[in-house]
């Protein structure tokens, strides 16, 4: 058995995750300056609906609790929209200083009481609900992984998982840190599923380690901590996706148009549907 098993989407039998086992953490402290948007990025409209709505639709199967991590200045605008959608299953956490994604995730710790946590970047609106559901099923069914991550092999990767001969992740390279030289790499899609206890223990343990910080950005980066989750066979499970559109973030007007086109195409597919959260009074 490989050190880190790699599953194709078709290897994962369809089903329904145990929703009560999951807390969703959405780091969403970003601003929409590159989009020419004067509100928090999570409220940027795609096909007339904020990014937040699209994310919550896709996360429906794993959203027993949803923690939205915001910058202080965004709380007044975003929290009412968020609360109207998720009711008392939602919690806002505040990242006082923009120190990086690992720091943002760490702010959620006081409100995580489930065995599993799912982290999704706050601009990954093009992820399919089916992909999230099957990754959660893989995490629940393949022993007791510390981390399940969805990746894709693509040209000009923004992220590249560097592995050893046994498939173990030894480093996560980032284009924005000037680290990627490979023409084809293993790119993530902003979706990470963790054993909750291991997640926060790892973040607390490495927050003072230089290796967890970007060489150029000096950010406490969640991606750079991922190799620390893998000590033995089965600690990390990789789900290999094949649709590059699911890796799209929303950073520029051009990317927003690409994501909108992707969302339109999803709506015509039989496995894609919308179901609103029930607001709990």
N, C-alpha and C positions, 0 to 999 in steps of 0.2 A: 504493500500500500504506500503511495506517495506520502511524504511528510505532510504536505498540504493538499488534500484532495480537491480536485477541480471538477465541478459538476456542470453539465450542460443544463439549460432550462428544462429540456425534455426528460432529464434524469429525475426530476423532482415531481412526484405524483401530485396532481392537483388536490386541493382540500381547503380547509379553513383553519388558519392559525388560531391558537387559543388566545383570544384577545386580552383576557385578564392577566396574561403573563407579560404584557408589553407596556413600556412607556416610550413615547416618541419625544425626541429632543431635537428642536429645530433652531440652530444658531442663525439668527436673523438680525444682526446688529448693523448690517450694511446700509449704506446710503445709495441713492439712485443718481449720483452725480454724472457718471458716465452715460447714463440713459437720458440725461437732460430732465430728470424728474426731481421735483422739489419736496417729495415726501419720502418716508422710509421705503426702501427698495421692496420689502415684502408686500407693499400695497400697490406696486406697479401693475397696471391693467394689461392683461392678455386676453384678447377677444372679449373685452368689456368686463372681465372679472379679475380681481387682484391675484397675484401669485399665490398668496396665502390660501385662497379658496381652492386653487388647482392642487396644491400640496395636500390639503386636508381631504379632498376627494380621493386622491391616490392612496392615502394612508388609512383609509376607513377600516381596513381589516385588522390593524394592529394598534389602534388608538384608544386603549383603555384610559390612558392619561397622556396629555400632550403638553409639553413644556416649551414655551417660546422664549428664546433668549434674545433680549433687545438691548439696544443702547438707551441710556437714560432719556435722551431727547425724543425717542420714538414712542415711548410708552403711552403718552396721552393720546396719540393718534391711532396706534395699532391695537391697544388693549381692548377698546370697546368693540372693534370689528371682530377680534379674536373671540371674546367672551360671548358675543351674540351668536357665534357659530358653534362653539363647543360647550358652553355653559360651565358647570362646575367641574368638568373633566379637564379644564385647561388651567394652566399656571404660567404666569409671566415671571421670568427671572431676569435680572438686570446685570449686564456686563459693564461695569463702571468705566473701565479703560479698555480700549481695543487692543488686547494683547495677543490675539490669535484664536484659532478655532478650538484648540485644546482647552484654553482658558474659558472660552464661551461654554463649552460642554460641561466643564467642571462646576459652573454656576448652578447647574440643574440638580446637583447631588442631593440637596436637602429634600427634594420632592420626589425622588425616585425610590419606589418601594416594591417594584416588580423584579422578577428574576432576570428579565431581558430588557435591554434598551436598544432602540433604533435611532441612529443619528442620521439626519438628512440635511444637506446644505439648504439654506433658505431661498435659493434661486433655481433649484432643480425641478422646475415645473413640468419637464418632459418625461419624467419617469412614469412608466405604466403601473397602474394598480396591480396588474398581474405579476409584474416583476417583483414588486415589493412583497406581495403575498407569498410568492414561491421562495423568495429569499428567507422570509420568516419561517416557512415550513422546513426549509433546509436546516436552519439554525435549530429548530425544535427537534428534528428527527435524526440528526447525524451525531449521536453521542452527546457530548457536553462541550461544544466549541466555546472558546473565549471570544472569538471574532468570526463573523461571516461577512464577506465582502463581495460585491458584484463588480466584475471587471470586463474589459473588452480589449481585444488586440486591434490596434489602429495605427495609421500613419500619423506622424507629427503629434505624438502624444503630449498632453499637458502635464500628465503624471505618468510615471513609469515604476512598476513594482519590480525591483531587482531581486532575483531569486538565485539560490545556490543550486547545485546539481540535483539535490533531493526535493526541490520545489519550495524550500523554506524561504520566506520573505526575509531578506537581510537588510534591505534599505528601500525607502520610497523616495524616488527622485522627482524634482519639480522643475518645470520649465521656468517658472518665475524666479527660482533661485539660481538659474543658469547651470543646472546640473544634468540635463538630458542631452545626450549626443546621439542616441539611437534613432534611426529613421522610422522604426516601428516599435511600439512599446505596449505595455499592459496598463491601460488607463482605467481609473475608477469611474464611477458615475455619481459620486457624492452620496452613496448609500452604505452605511456601516451598521452591523448588528452585533451587539456585545452581550456577554454575560455582565450584568450590571455591577456586581461586586468587584469583578476583575477590572472593569472599566475605570472605576473611580480610584481603586487602589493603585492602579498603574499610573493614572494621571497625577495623583498625589505624590507617588514615589519619584516620578521623573521631572516634576516641574522645576527643580533646581539643577537639572542636568543640561549641559550645553548642547548635547546631541539632540535634544527635543526642540531646539530653536533653529529657525531658518538662518542660513549663512548670510543672505542678503537682507531679508525682511526683519530678522531678529524676533519673529513671532513664535509663540509657544504653539506648535503646530501639531494637530491631531495625527496627520498623516505620518509624521516622523516617529510617532510613538508606536505605530502598528507592528513593527518587528518585535516589540517587547511582549506581545500577546502570545507568542509562539515558542513554547519550550519543548513540546513533544508532538508526536503525530496526532493529528485530529484537533489540535488547539485552534487552528484556523481553517475555515472552509471557504473556498472560492466558488462563486457561481459565475459562469461565463455567459455573458449576454452577447448578442450579435448585431443589435441595431444601434448604430453610432448616434442616432438622434437622442437616445436616452442619456447621453453624456452631456447634452447641451445645458449650459447655464445661461442666465440672463444678465449680461453685463453691459451690452451696447444695444442701440436701436436695431442694428443688423441682426444680432443674436435674438432679440425679442421677436423679430419678424420670422426668423427660422423656427423658433419655438411655437409661435402661433400657427404656422403651417403644419407643424408636427401634431399639435393638439387637434387641429381640424381633421387630419388624416386618422387619428385615433378614434374620433367620434363616429366614424363610419364603420369601425370594426365591431364584430359581434361581442367580443370579450371586454369592450370598453364601455362603461356606463357610469353615470353619476348617481351618487346617493348622498344626500345631505346628512350631516350629523343631526341627531335629535338634540335640540337644545334642552338642557335639563334646568328646570326652574328651581 
